[in-house]
Amino acid sequence: MITLLPDVTEKTGVPRTLHVPFKLGRPCGEPFDFGTRKKVVHQLLELAEKPAGSRLEYKN
């Protein structure tokens, strides 16, 4: 799951989360910023390979 609010997401019991620093409503970055969106997707795929309970911070 992509989260903008990691403290809230942690309480829901989601098994894997990627914390991103973007504005609310834009979990993958700004519109048409395909480079950033590609990075988010790659990091989500990296996270999917990790065990349940894993959390990543978005790396620019």
Secondary structure, 3 states (H helix, E strand, C coil): CEECCHHHHHHHCCCCEEECCCCCCCCCCCCCCHHHHHHHHHHHHHHHCCCCCCEEECCC
